[in-house]
Amino acid sequence: MALISNGSNFLKVLVNGNSFVKALETSEALGVYAPLEGGHEGRFERRLRVKGYTTLNITARGLGDLESFLTGVHGVRPSHLGKKNIRTYFIPPIINYQLENLPPKSKGLVLWIIEGMVFSSQEVEYLVALAKKTPKLKIVVEMGGDREFSWKPLGDVLAAA
């Protein structure tokens, strides 16, 4: 009976989840606005996983050069404490590595980026182009807060800014 009393919210997420997945499949990159209290993103990520996608969550803060971080081998130098040798560790490209290791029945990879409001317009353009040129990659960028969970194509978010 608890499901029936809260049935409107359950049906709303179920219906919105399907339209969210369809919008992501058609536009390949979405800008989303989520309530600041959180929790809604997980429901939509679950809908994506049910539909056969693998999700990868990262934050926009501290990414640096998007192209080298997402699709190229890049060097990282952790901070050192005192008089130690400063070493550079090379990390494989995150997206290419994840796409190569997708499960056989997976539809593709959804890169979910939080705190996307820190991206410049050039970085958002790059993400739109990356999603268009990589067939099994879909990108969701959280662009800010709103009263309800809403989305629009990332190119439209860029045009509005």
KOLLO-512084 format. One record per atom (N, C-alpha, C): x, y, z; residue in one letter; residue number from 1. Coordinates in Angstrom, 2 decimals, padded with zeros to 5 digits. Layout:
BEGIN
PT         x         y         z   rest    nr
PT         X         Y         Z      a   NUM
...
end
This chain:
BEGIN
PT         x         y         z   rest    nr
PT    000.81   -001.20    000.00      m     1
PT    000.00    000.00    000.00      m     1
PT    000.85    001.26    000.00      m     1
PT    002.06    001.20    000.53      a     2
PT    002.92    002.38    000.54      a     2
PT    003.24    002.82   -000.88      a     2
PT    003.35    001.85   -001.78      l     3
PT    003.64    002.18   -003.17      l     3
PT    002.46    002.92   -003.80      l     3
PT    001.25    002.55   -003.43      i     4
PT    000.06    003.20   -003.99      i     4
PT   -000.07    004.62   -003.45      i     4
PT    000.23    004.82   -002.17      s     5
PT    000.11    006.17   -001.62      s     5
PT    001.15    007.10   -002.22      s     5
PT    002.29    006.58   -002.60      n     6
PT    003.33    007.39   -003.21      n     6
PT    003.42    007.07   -004.69      n     6
PT    002.36    006.55   -005.26      g     7
PT    002.35    006.08   -006.64      g     7
PT    002.58    007.18   -007.65      g     7
PT    002.13    008.39   -007.38      s     8
PT    002.30    009.46   -008.37      s     8
PT    003.78    009.76   -008.57      s     8
PT    004.57    009.81   -007.48      n     9
PT    006.01    010.03   -007.63      n     9
PT    006.67    008.87   -008.35      n     9
PT    006.25    007.66   -008.03      f    10
PT    006.84    006.48   -008.66      f    10
PT    006.55    006.49   -010.16      f    10
PT    005.30    006.76   -010.54      l    11
PT    004.95    006.80   -011.96      l    11
PT    005.63    007.96   -012.67      l    11
PT    005.79    009.09   -011.99      k    12
PT    006.44    010.24   -012.59      k    12
PT    007.89    009.92   -012.94      k    12
PT    008.63    009.29   -012.03      v    13
PT    010.02    008.92   -012.29      v    13
PT    010.08    007.86   -013.38      v    13
PT    009.14    006.91   -013.35      l    14
PT    009.13    005.85   -014.36      l    14
PT    008.91    006.44   -015.75      l    14
PT    007.93    007.32   -015.88      v    15
PT    007.63    007.92   -017.18      v    15
PT    008.74    008.88   -017.59      v    15
PT    009.17    009.75   -016.68      n    16
PT    010.24    010.69   -016.99      n    16
PT    011.54    009.97   -017.29      n    16
PT    011.78    008.86   -016.62      g    17
PT    013.00    008.10   -016.86      g    17
PT    013.07    007.59   -018.28      g    17
PT    011.94    007.10   -018.80      n    18
PT    011.92    006.64   -020.18      n    18
PT    012.13    007.78   -021.17      n    18
PT    011.51    008.92   -020.92      s    19
PT    011.70    010.05   -021.83      s    19
PT    013.11    010.62   -021.72      s    19
PT    013.70    010.55   -020.53      f    20
PT    015.08    010.99   -020.35      f    20
PT    016.03    010.12   -021.18      f    20
PT    015.83    008.81   -021.13      v    21
PT    016.69    007.90   -021.90      v    21
PT    016.52    008.13   -023.39      v    21
PT    015.30    008.34   -023.84      k    22
PT    015.06    008.62   -025.27      k    22
PT    015.70    009.93   -025.69      k    22
PT    015.60    010.95   -024.85      a    23
PT    016.23    012.24   -025.17      a    23
PT    017.74    012.11   -025.24      a    23
PT    018.31    011.32   -024.34      l    24
PT    019.76    011.11   -024.35      l    24
PT    020.20    010.34   -025.58      l    24
PT    019.41    009.35   -025.99      e    25
PT    019.76    008.57   -027.18      e    25
PT    019.66    009.41   -028.45      e    25
PT    018.74    010.35   -028.52      t    26
PT    018.61    011.17   -029.73      t    26
PT    019.62    012.31   -029.77      t    26
PT    019.85    012.99   -028.66      s    27
PT    020.75    014.14   -028.68      s    27
PT    022.19    013.79   -028.32      s    27
PT    022.43    012.66   -027.69      e    28
PT    023.75    012.13   -027.33      e    28
PT    024.46    012.91   -026.22      e    28
PT    024.05    014.13   -025.94      a    29
PT    024.63    014.90   -024.84      a    29
PT    023.54    015.79   -024.25      a    29
PT    023.33    015.68   -022.95      l    30
PT    022.27    016.44   -022.27      l    30
PT    022.85    017.30   -021.17      l    30
PT    022.27    018.47   -021.00      g    31
PT    022.53    019.29   -019.83      g    31
PT    021.33    019.12   -018.90      g    31
PT    021.58    018.77   -017.64      v    32
PT    020.48    018.53   -016.71      v    32
PT    020.53    019.55   -015.58      v    32
PT    019.36    019.80   -015.03      y    33
PT    019.19    020.68   -013.87      y    33
PT    018.46    019.86   -012.82      y    33
PT    019.07    019.70   -011.67      a    34
PT    018.53    018.82   -010.63      a    34
PT    018.26    019.62   -009.36      a    34
PT    017.28    019.19   -008.57      p    35
PT    017.06    019.83   -007.27      p    35
PT    018.32    019.74   -006.40      p    35
PT    018.59    020.79   -005.67      l    36
PT    019.83    020.87   -004.92      l    36
PT    019.91    019.89   -003.76      l    36
PT    018.77    019.39   -003.30      e    37
PT    018.83    018.43   -002.19      e    37
PT    019.33    017.07   -002.63      e    37
PT    019.38    016.83   -003.92      g    38
PT    019.96    015.57   -004.44      g    38
PT    019.00    014.41   -004.40      g    38
PT    019.45    013.28   -004.91      g    39
PT    018.68    012.05   -004.90      g    39
PT    018.01    011.72   -006.22      g    39
PT    017.68    012.74   -006.99      h    40
PT    016.99    012.51   -008.26      h    40
PT    017.92    011.91   -009.31      h    40
PT    019.19    012.29   -009.26      e    41
PT    020.13    011.82   -010.27      e    41
PT    020.26    010.30   -010.24      e    41
PT    020.28    009.75   -009.04      g    42
PT    020.43    008.31   -008.89      g    42
PT    019.28    007.54   -009.53      g    42
PT    018.09    008.10   -009.45      r    43
PT    016.94    007.44   -010.06      r    43
PT    017.08    007.39   -011.59      r    43
PT    017.56    008.48   -012.16      f    44
PT    017.71    008.50   -013.62      f    44
PT    018.91    007.66   -014.05      f    44
PT    019.95    007.61   -013.24      e    45
PT    021.08    006.72   -013.55      e    45
PT    020.62    005.26   -013.50      e    45
PT    019.77    004.94   -012.55      r    46
PT    019.23    003.58   -012.47      r    46
PT    018.43    003.23   -013.71      r    46
PT    017.64    004.19   -014.22      r    47
PT    016.88    003.95   -015.45      r    47
PT    017.83    003.67   -016.62      r    47
PT    018.94    004.40   -016.66      l    48
PT    019.93    004.16   -017.72      l    48
PT    020.52    002.77   -017.62      l    48
PT    020.84    002.34   -016.40      r    49
PT    021.42    001.00   -016.23      r    49
PT    020.41   -000.09   -016.58      r    49
PT    019.13    000.14   -016.28      v    50
PT    018.09   -000.82   -016.64      v    50
PT    017.98   -000.93   -018.16      v    50
PT    018.16    000.18   -018.86      k    51
PT    018.07    000.18   -020.32      k    51
PT    019.34   -000.37   -020.99      k    51
PT    020.37   -000.73   -020.21      g    52
PT    021.54   -001.37   -020.78      g    52
PT    022.78   -000.52   -020.88      g    52
PT    022.80    000.64   -020.25      y    53
PT    023.97    001.51   -020.30      y    53
PT    024.83    001.32   -019.06      y    53
PT    026.11    001.56   -019.21      t    54
PT    027.04    001.60   -018.10      t    54
PT    027.30    003.07   -017.79      t    54
PT    027.28    003.45   -016.51      t    55
PT    027.48    004.85   -016.15      t    55
PT    028.82    005.04   -015.46      t    55
PT    029.41    006.21   -015.70      l    56
PT    030.65    006.61   -015.06      l    56
PT    030.46    008.03   -014.56      l    56
PT    030.62    008.23   -013.25      n    57
PT    030.44    009.54   -012.64      n    57
PT    031.80    010.19   -012.39      n    57
PT    031.93    011.45   -012.83      i    58
PT    033.13    012.23   -012.52      i    58
PT    032.68    013.65   -012.19      i    58
PT    033.58    014.43   -011.63      t    59
PT    033.29    015.82   -011.34      t    59
PT    034.04    016.71   -012.32      t    59
PT    033.46    017.86   -012.63      a    60
PT    034.07    018.77   -013.58      a    60
PT    035.23    019.54   -012.96      a    60
PT    035.21    019.68   -011.66      r    61
PT    036.26    020.47   -011.00      r    61
PT    037.60    019.74   -011.04      r    61
PT    038.60    020.43   -011.50      g    62
PT    039.95    019.89   -011.52      g    62
PT    040.26    018.99   -012.69      g    62
PT    039.41    018.95   -013.72      l    63
PT    039.69    018.08   -014.86      l    63
PT    040.84    018.60   -015.71      l    63
PT    041.00    019.89   -015.80      g    64
PT    042.06    020.42   -016.65      g    64
PT    041.67    020.33   -018.12      g    64
PT    042.60    019.90   -018.96      d    65
PT    042.35    019.77   -020.39      d    65
PT    041.46    018.56   -020.64      d    65
PT    040.23    018.81   -021.10      l    66
PT    039.26    017.74   -021.27      l    66
PT    039.72    016.71   -022.30      l    66
PT    040.27    017.17   -023.41      e    67
PT    040.65    016.23   -024.47      e    67
PT    041.70    015.25   -023.99      e    67
PT    042.74    015.73   -023.32      s    68
PT    043.78    014.81   -022.87      s    68
PT    043.30    013.96   -021.69      s    68
PT    042.45    014.50   -020.83      f    69
PT    041.98    013.74   -019.69      f    69
PT    041.02    012.64   -020.11      f    69
PT    040.13    012.93   -021.05      l    70
PT    039.10    011.96   -021.42      l    70
PT    039.54    010.99   -022.51      l    70
PT    040.34    011.47   -023.48      t    71
PT    040.64    010.61   -024.63      t    71
PT    042.12    010.41   -024.90      t    71
PT    043.00    010.93   -024.08      g    72
PT    044.43    010.77   -024.32      g    72
PT    045.15    010.33   -023.06      g    72
PT    046.33    009.74   -023.24      v    73
PT    047.18    009.39   -022.09      v    73
PT    047.71    010.69   -021.52      v    73
PT    047.56    010.87   -020.23      h    74
PT    047.97    012.13   -019.62      h    74
PT    048.77    011.88   -018.35      h    74
PT    049.68    012.79   -018.08      g    75
PT    050.53    012.68   -016.91      g    75
PT    049.94    013.39   -015.71      g    75
PT    050.12    012.79   -014.55      v    76
PT    049.66    013.36   -013.29      v    76
PT    050.81    013.35   -012.32      v    76
PT    051.05    014.49   -011.69      r    77
PT    052.09    014.57   -010.66      r    77
PT    051.43    014.86   -009.33      r    77
PT    051.35    013.86   -008.46      p    78
PT    050.76    014.13   -007.14      p    78
PT    051.68    015.04   -006.34      p    78
PT    051.09    015.74   -005.39      s    79
PT    051.90    016.63   -004.56      s    79
PT    052.87    015.81   -003.74      s    79
PT    054.04    016.35   -003.52      h    80
PT    055.04    015.63   -002.74      h    80
PT    055.19    016.29   -001.39      h    80
PT    055.59    015.52   -000.42      l    81
PT    055.76    016.02    000.93      l    81
PT    057.25    016.02    001.24      l    81
PT    057.85    017.19    001.20      g    82
PT    059.26    017.26    001.52      g    82
PT    060.16    017.02    000.33      g    82
PT    061.31    016.41    000.61      k    83
PT    062.35    016.26   -000.41      k    83
PT    062.29    014.89   -001.06      k    83
PT    061.20    014.60   -001.67      k    84
PT    061.08    013.35   -002.39      k    84
PT    061.18    013.63   -003.89      k    84
PT    061.46    012.60   -004.64      n    85
PT    061.48    012.74   -006.08      n    85
PT    060.06    013.05   -006.58      n    85
PT    059.99    013.99   -007.50      i    86
PT    058.70    014.31   -008.09      i    86
PT    058.54    013.42   -009.30      i    86
PT    057.58    012.54   -009.25      r    87
PT    057.35    011.58   -010.32      r    87
PT    056.07    011.93   -011.07      r    87
PT    056.08    011.61   -012.34      t    88
PT    054.89    011.77   -013.16      t    88
PT    054.33    010.39   -013.44      t    88
PT    053.07    010.20   -013.10      y    89
PT    052.38    008.94   -013.37      y    89
PT    051.49    009.16   -014.59      y    89
PT    051.55    008.23   -015.53      f    90
PT    050.75    008.36   -016.74      f    90
PT    049.49    007.50   -016.61      f    90
PT    048.36    008.14   -016.86      i    91
PT    047.06    007.50   -016.68      i    91
PT    046.45    007.28   -018.06      i    91
PT    045.86    006.10   -018.30      p    92
PT    045.24    005.86   -019.61      p    92
PT    044.01    006.74   -019.79      p    92
PT    043.61    006.96   -021.04      p    93
PT    042.42    007.78   -021.30      p    93
PT    041.17    007.14   -020.70      p    93
PT    040.44    007.91   -019.95      i    94
PT    039.31    007.38   -019.18      i    94
PT    038.21    006.83   -020.09      i    94
PT    037.80    007.60   -021.07      i    95
PT    036.69    007.16   -021.92      i    95
PT    037.09    005.97   -022.77      i    95
PT    038.24    006.03   -023.41      n    96
PT    038.67    004.92   -024.27      n    96
PT    038.80    003.64   -023.46      n    96
PT    039.36    003.74   -022.26      y    97
PT    039.54    002.56   -021.41      y    97
PT    038.18    001.96   -021.03      y    97
PT    037.23    002.82   -020.66      q    98
PT    035.90    002.34   -020.26      q    98
PT    035.16    001.73   -021.45      q    98
PT    035.28    002.37   -022.63      l    99
PT    034.58    001.84   -023.81      l    99
PT    035.15    000.48   -024.24      l    99
PT    036.46    000.30   -024.11      e   100
PT    037.08   -000.98   -024.47      e   100
PT    036.66   -002.09   -023.52      e   100
PT    036.33   -001.76   -022.28      n   101
PT    036.00   -002.76   -021.28      n   101
PT    034.51   -002.81   -020.94      n   101
PT    033.66   -002.37   -021.86      l   102
PT    032.22   -002.47   -021.63      l   102
PT    031.79   -003.93   -021.64      l   102
PT    030.78   -004.26   -020.85      p   103
PT    030.23   -005.62   -020.93      p   103
PT    029.68   -005.88   -022.33      p   103
PT    029.68   -007.14   -022.75      p   104
PT    029.26   -007.44   -024.14      p   104
PT    027.85   -006.98   -024.49      p   104
PT    026.92   -007.01   -023.56      k   105
PT    025.53   -006.65   -023.87      k   105
PT    025.22   -005.18   -023.59      k   105
PT    026.22   -004.40   -023.24      s   106
PT    026.00   -003.00   -022.91      s   106
PT    025.71   -002.17   -024.16      s   106
PT    024.75   -001.24   -024.05      k   107
PT    024.44   -000.34   -025.16      k   107
PT    025.51    000.72   -025.33      k   107
PT    026.19    001.06   -024.25      g   108
PT    027.21    002.09   -024.33      g   108
PT    027.54    002.65   -022.96      g   108
PT    028.35    003.70   -022.97      l   109
PT    028.81    004.34   -021.75      l   109
PT    028.14    005.70   -021.62      l   109
PT    027.62    005.99   -020.44      v   110
PT    027.08    007.31   -020.13      v   110
PT    028.05    007.97   -019.15      v   110
PT    028.68    009.04   -019.60      l   111
PT    029.58    009.82   -018.76      l   111
PT    028.75    010.89   -018.07      l   111
PT    028.57    010.76   -016.75      w   112
PT    027.75    011.69   -015.96      w   112
PT    028.71    012.63   -015.24      w   112
PT    028.68    013.91   -015.60      i   113
PT    029.62    014.89   -015.04      i   113
PT    028.84    015.82   -014.13      i   113
PT    029.23    015.85   -012.85      i   114
PT    028.60    016.76   -011.90      i   114
PT    029.36    018.09   -011.90      i   114
PT    028.74    019.11   -011.38      e   115
PT    029.31    020.46   -011.26      e   115
PT    029.75    021.01   -012.61      e   115
PT    028.96    020.77   -013.64      g   116
PT    029.31    021.20   -014.99      g   116
PT    029.20    022.69   -015.22      g   116
PT    028.70    023.43   -014.25      m   117
PT    028.59    024.88   -014.43      m   117
PT    029.96    025.56   -014.47      m   117
PT    031.03    024.86   -014.11      v   118
PT    032.37    025.44   -014.15      v   118
PT    033.00    025.34   -015.54      v   118
PT    032.38    024.62   -016.46      f   119
PT    032.91    024.48   -017.81      f   119
PT    032.78    025.79   -018.58      f   119
PT    033.77    026.08   -019.40      s   120
PT    033.67    027.20   -020.32      s   120
PT    032.84    026.77   -021.53      s   120
PT    032.47    027.72   -022.35      s   121
PT    031.66    027.39   -023.53      s   121
PT    032.44    026.51   -024.50      s   121
PT    033.76    026.69   -024.59      q   122
PT    034.58    025.84   -025.46      q   122
PT    034.60    024.40   -024.96      q   122
PT    034.63    024.22   -023.66      e   123
PT    034.63    022.86   -023.10      e   123
PT    033.29    022.18   -023.33      e   123
PT    032.20    022.92   -023.23      v   124
PT    030.89    022.35   -023.50      v   124
PT    030.78    021.98   -024.98      v   124
PT    031.29    022.84   -025.87      e   125
PT    031.31    022.52   -027.30      e   125
PT    032.10    021.24   -027.56      e   125
PT    033.23    021.09   -026.87      y   126
PT    034.03    019.89   -027.05      y   126
PT    033.26    018.64   -026.62      y   126
PT    032.53    018.73   -025.50      l   127
PT    031.76    017.58   -025.04      l   127
PT    030.66    017.20   -026.02      l   127
PT    030.01    018.20   -026.61      v   128
PT    028.98    017.92   -027.62      v   128
PT    029.60    017.23   -028.83      v   128
PT    030.75    017.74   -029.28      a   129
PT    031.42    017.14   -030.44      a   129
PT    031.93    015.74   -030.13      a   129
PT    032.43    015.53   -028.91      l   130
PT    032.93    014.21   -028.51      l   130
PT    031.80    013.19   -028.50      l   130
PT    030.64    013.58   -028.01      a   131
PT    029.50    012.65   -027.98      a   131
PT    029.04    012.32   -029.39      a   131
PT    029.13    013.28   -030.31      k   132
PT    028.69    013.03   -031.69      k   132
PT    029.67    012.13   -032.44      k   132
PT    030.98    012.26   -032.16      k   133
PT    031.95    011.47   -032.92      k   133
PT    032.23    010.10   -032.32      k   133
PT    031.86    009.86   -031.07      t   134
PT    032.07    008.56   -030.43      t   134
PT    030.72    007.85   -030.35      t   134
PT    030.54    006.76   -031.12      p   135
PT    029.21    006.16   -031.25      p   135
PT    028.61    005.60   -029.97      p   135
PT    029.38    004.98   -029.11      k   136
PT    028.80    004.34   -027.91      k   136
PT    028.87    005.23   -026.68      k   136
PT    029.14    006.51   -026.84      l   137
PT    029.29    007.41   -025.72      l   137
PT    028.13    008.40   -025.66      l   137
PT    027.54    008.53   -024.49      k   138
PT    026.52    009.53   -024.20      k   138
PT    027.03    010.35   -023.02      k   138
PT    026.73    011.64   -023.01      i   139
PT    027.25    012.52   -021.97      i   139
PT    026.10    013.27   -021.32      i   139
PT    026.10    013.27   -019.98      v   140
PT    025.14    014.04   -019.18      v   140
PT    025.96    014.97   -018.29      v   140
PT    025.66    016.26   -018.38      v   141
PT    026.37    017.26   -017.59      v   141
PT    025.37    017.99   -016.71      v   141
PT    025.60    017.96   -015.40      e   142
PT    024.75    018.71   -014.47      e   142
PT    025.16    020.17   -014.53      e   142
PT    024.26    021.01   -015.04      m   143
PT    024.58    022.41   -015.28      m   143
PT    024.09    023.35   -014.19      m   143
PT    023.36    022.84   -013.22      g   144
PT    022.90    023.70   -012.14      g   144
PT    021.70    023.11   -011.44      g   144
PT    021.08    023.91   -010.59      g   145
PT    019.94    023.45   -009.80      g   145
PT    018.63    023.98   -010.35      g   145
PT    017.57    023.30   -010.00      d   146
PT    016.23    023.68   -010.40      d   146
PT    015.26    023.07   -009.40      d   146
PT    014.00    023.44   -009.46      r   147
PT    013.01    022.87   -008.54      r   147
PT    012.66    021.44   -008.89      r   147
PT    012.68    021.10   -010.18      e   148
PT    012.41    019.75   -010.63      e   148
PT    013.56    019.30   -011.52      e   148
PT    013.71    018.00   -011.65      f   149
PT    014.74    017.45   -012.53      f   149
PT    014.32    017.71   -013.97      f   149
PT    015.14    018.47   -014.69      s   150
PT    014.83    018.79   -016.08      s   150
PT    016.09    018.66   -016.92      s   150
PT    015.90    018.56   -018.22      w   151
PT    017.05    018.40   -019.12      w   151
PT    016.75    019.04   -020.45      w   151
PT    017.83    019.34   -021.17      k   152
PT    017.74    019.80   -022.56      k   152
PT    019.04    019.43   -023.24      k   152
PT    019.05    019.35   -024.56      p   153
PT    020.29    019.00   -025.26      p   153
PT    021.42    019.96   -024.89      p   153
PT    022.61    019.44   -024.75      l   154
PT    023.74    020.23   -024.29      l   154
PT    024.06    021.37   -025.25      l   154
PT    023.83    021.17   -026.54      g   155
PT    024.01    022.24   -027.51      g   155
PT    023.06    023.40   -027.27      g   155
PT    021.83    023.11   -026.84      d   156
PT    020.85    024.15   -026.52      d   156
PT    021.24    024.89   -025.24      d   156
PT    021.83    024.19   -024.30      v   157
PT    022.31    024.84   -023.08      v   157
PT    023.41    025.84   -023.43      v   157
PT    024.26    025.43   -024.36      l   158
PT    025.36    026.29   -024.80      l   158
PT    024.81    027.54   -025.52      l   158
PT    023.79    027.34   -026.35      a   159
PT    023.21    028.47   -027.09      a   159
PT    022.52    029.45   -026.14      a   159
PT    021.95    028.96   -025.04      a   160
PT    021.26    029.84   -024.10      a   160
PT    022.23    030.64   -023.24      a   160
PT    023.46    030.15   -023.10      a   161
PT    024.43    030.83   -022.23      a   161
PT    025.09    032.00   -022.87      a   161
end
